[in-house]
Amino acid sequence: MRNRLILATALATTATFLTLSGTAGAQETVIIQQAPAPAPQTVVIPGEVRTYVMEQQVQSVPYEGDVLIGRVIDDPVELYPIDGYDGYSYTVVNERRVIVDPQTRAVVQILD
């Protein structure tokens, strides 16, 4: 009787172990990789460029939409060159002075 009890206990323990190990083997780990959100680029504008743009008397142009860094200013809006700095242009849209990359027409800085 004692041998049967030991055998039954051993079989139950083995069955439990097999069940648990089978369950553990069936688990999967899913790793989702996402590209990091792009950080806004910091553009350091020379002080002379900022001063030049702030001193110019240019009429503001109404512009539909928000004026944001990175936003491309459409062709009808006139861009003005900055003397001595070919890499920058400026304009005034919605009463806001903006410095623009003349090649891409993207806003690089908003001056308040």
OpenMM code with the backbone's topology and positions (N, CA, C; nanometers):
from openmm import Vec3, app, unit

residues = "MET ARG ASN ARG LEU ILE LEU ALA THR ALA LEU ALA THR THR ALA THR PHE LEU THR LEU SER GLY THR ALA GLY ALA GLN GLU THR VAL ILE ILE GLN GLN ALA PRO ALA PRO ALA PRO GLN THR VAL VAL ILE PRO GLY GLU VAL ARG THR TYR VAL MET GLU GLN GLN VAL GLN SER VAL PRO TYR GLU GLY ASP VAL LEU ILE GLY ARG VAL ILE ASP ASP PRO VAL GLU LEU TYR PRO ILE ASP GLY TYR ASP GLY TYR SER TYR THR VAL VAL ASN GLU ARG ARG VAL ILE VAL ASP PRO GLN THR ARG ALA VAL VAL GLN ILE LEU ASP".split()
positions = [
    Vec3(0.0826, -0.1179, 0.0000),
    Vec3(0.0000, 0.0000, 0.0000),
    Vec3(0.0877, 0.1251, 0.0000),
    Vec3(0.1922, 0.1152, 0.0841),
    Vec3(0.2826, 0.2289, 0.0926),
    Vec3(0.3519, 0.2517, -0.0409),
    Vec3(0.3911, 0.1487, -0.1134),
    Vec3(0.4558, 0.1603, -0.2431),
    Vec3(0.3623, 0.2236, -0.3454),
    Vec3(0.2337, 0.1858, -0.3363),
    Vec3(0.1367, 0.2450, -0.4300),
    Vec3(0.1197, 0.3945, -0.4026),
    Vec3(0.1197, 0.4320, -0.2759),
    Vec3(0.1054, 0.5723, -0.2382),
    Vec3(0.2272, 0.6521, -0.2850),
    Vec3(0.3466, 0.5968, -0.2702),
    Vec3(0.4678, 0.6647, -0.3152),
    Vec3(0.4666, 0.6762, -0.4669),
    Vec3(0.4247, 0.5683, -0.5358),
    Vec3(0.4182, 0.5697, -0.6814),
    Vec3(0.3142, 0.6712, -0.7300),
    Vec3(0.1995, 0.6774, -0.6650),
    Vec3(0.0943, 0.7714, -0.7032),
    Vec3(0.1416, 0.9154, -0.6813),
    Vec3(0.2102, 0.9419, -0.5729),
    Vec3(0.2623, 1.0740, -0.5437),
    Vec3(0.3682, 1.1128, -0.6464),
    Vec3(0.4551, 1.0173, -0.6806),
    Vec3(0.5595, 1.0443, -0.7796),
    Vec3(0.4984, 1.0742, -0.9158),
    Vec3(0.3957, 0.9974, -0.9534),
    Vec3(0.3300, 1.0204, -1.0824),
    Vec3(0.2598, 1.1572, -1.0846),
    Vec3(0.1955, 1.1922, -0.9729),
    Vec3(0.1264, 1.3213, -0.9653),
    Vec3(0.2271, 1.4360, -0.9734),
    Vec3(0.3397, 1.4205, -0.9055),
    Vec3(0.4428, 1.5247, -0.9085),
    Vec3(0.5001, 1.5387, -1.0486),
    Vec3(0.5262, 1.4265, -1.1147),
    Vec3(0.5784, 1.4283, -1.2505),
    Vec3(0.4780, 1.4929, -1.3459),
    Vec3(0.3509, 1.4598, -1.3321),
    Vec3(0.2470, 1.5156, -1.4179),
    Vec3(0.2379, 1.6673, -1.3977),
    Vec3(0.2443, 1.7120, -1.2730),
    Vec3(0.2387, 1.8544, -1.2434),
    Vec3(0.3590, 1.9260, -1.3045),
    Vec3(0.4780, 1.8668, -1.2889),
    Vec3(0.5990, 1.9262, -1.3436),
    Vec3(0.5902, 1.9361, -1.4954),
    Vec3(0.5436, 1.8315, -1.5614),
    Vec3(0.5312, 1.8325, -1.7072),
    Vec3(0.4299, 1.9362, -1.7530),
    Vec3(0.3221, 1.9492, -1.6777),
    Vec3(0.2201, 2.0480, -1.7124),
    Vec3(0.2766, 2.1892, -1.7002),
    Vec3(0.3461, 2.2153, -1.5896),
    Vec3(0.4029, 2.3478, -1.5693),
    Vec3(0.5124, 2.3789, -1.6699),
    Vec3(0.5980, 2.2815, -1.6989),
    Vec3(0.7055, 2.3075, -1.7939),
    Vec3(0.6505, 2.3227, -1.9350),
    Vec3(0.5432, 2.2532, -1.9664),
    Vec3(0.4802, 2.2689, -2.0976),
    Vec3(0.4197, 2.4072, -2.1125),
    Vec3(0.3601, 2.4563, -2.0047),
    Vec3(0.3025, 2.5893, -2.0067),
    Vec3(0.4120, 2.6946, -2.0191),
    Vec3(0.5192, 2.6758, -1.9468),
    Vec3(0.6279, 2.7716, -1.9528),
    Vec3(0.6905, 2.7730, -2.0918),
    Vec3(0.6989, 2.6593, -2.1544),
    Vec3(0.7561, 2.6523, -2.2881),
    Vec3(0.6678, 2.7174, -2.3919),
    Vec3(0.5374, 2.7254, -2.3657),
    Vec3(0.4446, 2.7820, -2.4616),
    Vec3(0.4412, 2.9345, -2.4559),
    Vec3(0.4995, 2.9921, -2.3515),
    Vec3(0.4988, 3.1373, -2.3395),
    Vec3(0.5962, 3.1981, -2.4389),
    Vec3(0.5592, 3.3135, -2.4905),
    Vec3(0.6453, 3.3840, -2.5842),
    Vec3(0.6678, 3.5252, -2.5342),
    Vec3(0.7815, 3.5775, -2.5656),
    Vec3(0.8114, 3.7155, -2.5343),
    Vec3(0.8102, 3.7929, -2.6639),
    Vec3(0.7323, 3.8980, -2.6677),
    Vec3(0.7241, 3.9817, -2.7867),
    Vec3(0.7902, 4.1145, -2.7538),
    Vec3(0.8882, 4.1505, -2.8328),
    Vec3(0.9571, 4.2781, -2.8150),
    Vec3(0.9203, 4.3667, -2.9327),
    Vec3(0.8638, 4.4809, -2.9009),
    Vec3(0.8261, 4.5763, -3.0055),
    Vec3(0.9303, 4.6874, -3.0036),
    Vec3(0.9960, 4.7022, -3.1160),
    Vec3(1.0954, 4.8084, -3.1251),
    Vec3(1.0375, 4.9230, -3.2065),
    Vec3(1.0467, 5.0408, -3.1502),
    Vec3(1.0000, 5.1600, -3.2199),
    Vec3(1.1174, 5.2550, -3.2354),
    Vec3(1.1180, 5.3219, -3.3460),
    Vec3(1.2207, 5.4235, -3.3663),
    Vec3(1.1956, 5.5367, -3.2679),
    Vec3(1.3002, 5.5900, -3.2102),
    Vec3(1.2786, 5.7009, -3.1168),
    Vec3(1.2188, 5.8212, -3.1883),
    Vec3(1.1385, 5.8939, -3.1156),
    Vec3(1.0790, 6.0149, -3.1733),
    Vec3(1.1914, 6.1126, -3.2050),
    Vec3(1.1858, 6.1706, -3.3227),
    Vec3(1.2930, 6.2634, -3.3562),
    Vec3(1.2901, 6.3852, -3.2650),
    Vec3(1.4043, 6.4192, -3.2158),
    Vec3(1.4143, 6.5372, -3.1298),
    Vec3(1.4224, 6.6610, -3.2184),
    Vec3(1.3576, 6.7677, -3.1757),
    Vec3(1.3686, 6.8894, -3.2550),
    Vec3(1.5151, 6.9312, -3.2633),
    Vec3(1.5560, 6.9687, -3.3810),
    Vec3(1.6936, 7.0107, -3.3989),
    Vec3(1.7100, 7.1531, -3.3477),
    Vec3(1.8155, 7.1729, -3.2756),
    Vec3(1.8451, 7.3065, -3.2269),
    Vec3(1.9383, 7.3732, -3.3265),
    Vec3(1.8944, 7.4844, -3.3799),
    Vec3(1.9749, 7.5598, -3.4748),
    Vec3(2.0201, 7.6862, -3.4037),
    Vec3(2.1485, 7.7055, -3.4001),
    Vec3(2.2023, 7.8260, -3.3374),
    Vec3(2.2180, 7.9317, -3.4460),
    Vec3(2.1363, 8.0328, -3.4361),
    Vec3(2.1372, 8.1425, -3.5330),
    Vec3(2.2342, 8.2499, -3.4815),
    Vec3(2.3241, 8.2951, -3.5665),
    Vec3(2.4147, 8.4026, -3.5221),
    Vec3(2.3358, 8.5250, -3.4747),
    Vec3(2.3861, 8.5890, -3.3716),
    Vec3(2.3198, 8.7068, -3.3156),
    Vec3(2.2993, 8.8171, -3.4181),
    Vec3(2.3955, 8.8307, -3.5112),
    Vec3(2.3845, 8.9346, -3.6137),
    Vec3(2.2630, 8.9106, -3.7040),
    Vec3(2.2343, 8.7827, -3.7311),
    Vec3(2.1186, 8.7486, -3.8155),
    Vec3(1.9906, 8.7872, -3.7434),
    Vec3(1.9824, 8.7516, -3.6178),
    Vec3(1.8630, 8.7841, -3.5385),
    Vec3(1.8432, 8.9366, -3.5329),
    Vec3(1.9493, 9.0088, -3.5041),
    Vec3(1.9407, 9.1551, -3.4966),
    Vec3(1.8964, 9.2143, -3.6297),
    Vec3(1.9560, 9.1662, -3.7371),
    Vec3(1.9215, 9.2155, -3.8709),
    Vec3(1.7725, 9.1965, -3.8986),
    Vec3(1.7229, 9.0760, -3.8723),
    Vec3(1.5816, 9.0450, -3.9005),
    Vec3(1.4897, 9.1316, -3.8145),
    Vec3(1.5249, 9.1527, -3.6882),
    Vec3(1.4396, 9.2303, -3.5993),
    Vec3(1.4364, 9.3783, -3.6377),
    Vec3(1.5411, 9.4261, -3.7035),
    Vec3(1.5479, 9.5675, -3.7409),
    Vec3(1.4789, 9.5993, -3.8730),
    Vec3(1.4506, 9.5000, -3.9543),
    Vec3(1.3933, 9.5249, -4.0869),
    Vec3(1.2439, 9.5563, -4.0771),
    Vec3(1.2031, 9.6494, -4.1630),
    Vec3(1.0616, 9.6876, -4.1704),
    Vec3(0.9992, 9.6169, -4.2906),
    Vec3(0.9349, 9.5046, -4.2655),
    Vec3(0.8743, 9.4243, -4.3713),
    Vec3(0.7279, 9.4022, -4.3363),
    Vec3(0.6433, 9.4140, -4.4365),
    Vec3(0.4993, 9.3938, -4.4182),
    Vec3(0.4704, 9.2467, -4.3843),
    Vec3(0.3852, 9.2223, -4.2845),
    Vec3(0.3447, 9.0869, -4.2498),
    Vec3(0.2497, 9.0319, -4.3566),
    Vec3(0.2662, 8.9050, -4.3862),
    Vec3(0.1822, 8.8381, -4.4858),
    Vec3(0.0897, 8.7418, -4.4127),
    Vec3(-0.0415, 8.7456, -4.4430),
    Vec3(-0.1298, 8.6467, -4.3800),
    Vec3(-0.0945, 8.5069, -4.4324),
    Vec3(-0.0857, 8.4128, -4.3410),
    Vec3(-0.0485, 8.2760, -4.3770),
    Vec3(-0.1458, 8.1803, -4.3110),
    Vec3(-0.2055, 8.0930, -4.3891),
    Vec3(-0.3025, 7.9979, -4.3359),
    Vec3(-0.2288, 7.8847, -4.2661),
    Vec3(-0.2667, 7.8568, -4.1443),
    Vec3(-0.2034, 7.7491, -4.0678),
    Vec3(-0.1092, 7.8043, -3.9628),
    Vec3(-0.0587, 7.7142, -3.8812),
    Vec3(0.0330, 7.7526, -3.7747),
    Vec3(0.1731, 7.7730, -3.8302),
    Vec3(0.2419, 7.8681, -3.7746),
    Vec3(0.3813, 7.8915, -3.8101),
    Vec3(0.4647, 7.8147, -3.7083),
    Vec3(0.5286, 7.7080, -3.7538),
    Vec3(0.6041, 7.6196, -3.6659),
    Vec3(0.7436, 7.5955, -3.7217),
    Vec3(0.8380, 7.5640, -3.6342),
    Vec3(0.9714, 7.5273, -3.6799),
    Vec3(0.9600, 7.4000, -3.7629),
    Vec3(1.0232, 7.4014, -3.8788),
    Vec3(1.0168, 7.2870, -3.9700),
    Vec3(0.9096, 7.3014, -4.0767),
    Vec3(0.8126, 7.3879, -4.0544),
    Vec3(0.7053, 7.4082, -4.1513),
    Vec3(0.7614, 7.4757, -4.2748),
    Vec3(0.7230, 7.4277, -4.3907),
    Vec3(0.7685, 7.4866, -4.5174),
    Vec3(0.6748, 7.6015, -4.5543),
    Vec3(0.7346, 7.7168, -4.5787),
    Vec3(0.6579, 7.8349, -4.6189),
    Vec3(0.6395, 7.8283, -4.7704),
    Vec3(0.5151, 7.8285, -4.8139),
    Vec3(0.4833, 7.8138, -4.9563),
    Vec3(0.5427, 7.9253, -5.0415),
    Vec3(0.5579, 7.8961, -5.1700),
    Vec3(0.6191, 7.9870, -5.2669),
    Vec3(0.5587, 8.1278, -5.2745),
    Vec3(0.4303, 8.1464, -5.2659),
    Vec3(0.3808, 8.2838, -5.2814),
    Vec3(0.4347, 8.3802, -5.1753),
    Vec3(0.4783, 8.3282, -5.0598),
    Vec3(0.5320, 8.4150, -4.9548),
    Vec3(0.6749, 8.4515, -4.9931),
    Vec3(0.7026, 8.5826, -4.9962),
    Vec3(0.8356, 8.6291, -5.0353),
    Vec3(0.9345, 8.6107, -4.9204),
    Vec3(1.0502, 8.5530, -4.9533),
    Vec3(1.1594, 8.5406, -4.8575),
    Vec3(1.2618, 8.6485, -4.8891),
    Vec3(1.3149, 8.7107, -4.7852),
    Vec3(1.4121, 8.8179, -4.8011),
    Vec3(1.5503, 8.7675, -4.7608),
    Vec3(1.6530, 8.7988, -4.8410),
    Vec3(1.7888, 8.7545, -4.8061),
    Vec3(1.8420, 8.8323, -4.6863),
    Vec3(1.9372, 8.7727, -4.6174),
    Vec3(2.0039, 8.8396, -4.5058),
    Vec3(2.1461, 8.8699, -4.5510),
    Vec3(2.1794, 8.9974, -4.5544),
    Vec3(2.3106, 9.0410, -4.6034),
    Vec3(2.4236, 8.9683, -4.5303),
    Vec3(2.5112, 8.9030, -4.6083),
    Vec3(2.6277, 8.8359, -4.5526),
    Vec3(2.6023, 8.6953, -4.5017),
    Vec3(2.4773, 8.6480, -4.5081),
    Vec3(2.4433, 8.5145, -4.4588),
    Vec3(2.3561, 8.4431, -4.5620),
    Vec3(2.4225, 8.3774, -4.6570),
    Vec3(2.3487, 8.3097, -4.7648),
    Vec3(2.2634, 8.1926, -4.7161),
    Vec3(2.2956, 8.1375, -4.6013),
    Vec3(2.2224, 8.0210, -4.5507),
    Vec3(2.0917, 8.0537, -4.4823),
    Vec3(2.0577, 8.1828, -4.4746),
    Vec3(1.9355, 8.2239, -4.4063),
    Vec3(1.8592, 8.3262, -4.4890),
    Vec3(1.7282, 8.3166, -4.4807),
    Vec3(1.6378, 8.4188, -4.5323),
    Vec3(1.5375, 8.4459, -4.4213),
    Vec3(1.4547, 8.5457, -4.4415),
    Vec3(1.3523, 8.5730, -4.3407),
    Vec3(1.2272, 8.6247, -4.4080),
    Vec3(1.1207, 8.6230, -4.3344),
    Vec3(0.9945, 8.6825, -4.3757),
    Vec3(0.9144, 8.7101, -4.2495),
    Vec3(0.8008, 8.7756, -4.2668),
    Vec3(0.7108, 8.8006, -4.1552),
    Vec3(0.5744, 8.7468, -4.1958),
    Vec3(0.5267, 8.6472, -4.1223),
    Vec3(0.3961, 8.5876, -4.1505),
    Vec3(0.3126, 8.5889, -4.0226),
    Vec3(0.1861, 8.6247, -4.0386),
    Vec3(0.0941, 8.6318, -3.9242),
    Vec3(0.1552, 8.7117, -3.8084),
    Vec3(0.2219, 8.8237, -3.8431),
    Vec3(0.2833, 8.9140, -3.7451),
    Vec3(0.3993, 8.8482, -3.6689),
    Vec3(0.4550, 8.7406, -3.7229),
    Vec3(0.5690, 8.6731, -3.6582),
    Vec3(0.6873, 8.6726, -3.7537),
    Vec3(0.8006, 8.7167, -3.7042),
    Vec3(0.9239, 8.7148, -3.7839),
    Vec3(0.9818, 8.5742, -3.7777),
    Vec3(1.0152, 8.5198, -3.8945),
    Vec3(1.0703, 8.3846, -3.8998),
    Vec3(1.1967, 8.3837, -3.9843),
    Vec3(1.2926, 8.3039, -3.9400),
    Vec3(1.4137, 8.2807, -4.0173),
    Vec3(1.3948, 8.1484, -4.0892),
    Vec3(1.4276, 8.1494, -4.2180),
    Vec3(1.3943, 8.0371, -4.3062),
    Vec3(1.5201, 7.9898, -4.3791),
    Vec3(1.5283, 7.8595, -4.4011),
    Vec3(1.6336, 7.8039, -4.4868),
    Vec3(1.5924, 7.8334, -4.6309),
    Vec3(1.6693, 7.9122, -4.7057),
    Vec3(1.6262, 7.9515, -4.8403),
    Vec3(1.6218, 7.8346, -4.9399),
    Vec3(1.6963, 7.7282, -4.9137),
    Vec3(1.6960, 7.6131, -5.0043),
    Vec3(1.5685, 7.5304, -4.9908),
    Vec3(1.5253, 7.5077, -4.8668),
    Vec3(1.4083, 7.4222, -4.8425),
    Vec3(1.2829, 7.5020, -4.8103),
    Vec3(1.2990, 7.6302, -4.7774),
    Vec3(1.1906, 7.7187, -4.7354),
    Vec3(1.1295, 7.6746, -4.6019),
    Vec3(1.2041, 7.5958, -4.5249),
    Vec3(1.1575, 7.5498, -4.3942),
    Vec3(1.1943, 7.6525, -4.2875),
    Vec3(1.1027, 7.6748, -4.1944),
    Vec3(1.1253, 7.7668, -4.0840),
    Vec3(1.2299, 7.7043, -3.9905),
    Vec3(1.3369, 7.7786, -3.9612),
    Vec3(1.4391, 7.7286, -3.8700),
    Vec3(1.4327, 7.7970, -3.7337),
    Vec3(1.3740, 7.9166, -3.7298),
    Vec3(1.3571, 7.9832, -3.6018),
    Vec3(1.2464, 8.0878, -3.6113),
    Vec3(1.1713, 8.1003, -3.5023),
    Vec3(1.0658, 8.2001, -3.4921),
    Vec3(1.1134, 8.3026, -3.3898),
    Vec3(1.1149, 8.4277, -3.4304),
    Vec3(1.1593, 8.5344, -3.3404),
    Vec3(1.0385, 8.6035, -3.2799),
    Vec3(1.0387, 8.6126, -3.1495),
    Vec3(0.9276, 8.6794, -3.0807),
    Vec3(0.9743, 8.8064, -3.0176),
] * unit.nanometer
topology = app.Topology()
chain = topology.addChain("A")
for resn in residues:
    res = topology.addResidue(resn, chain)
    for name in ("N", "CA", "C"):
        topology.addAtom(name, app.Element.getBySymbol(name[0]), res)
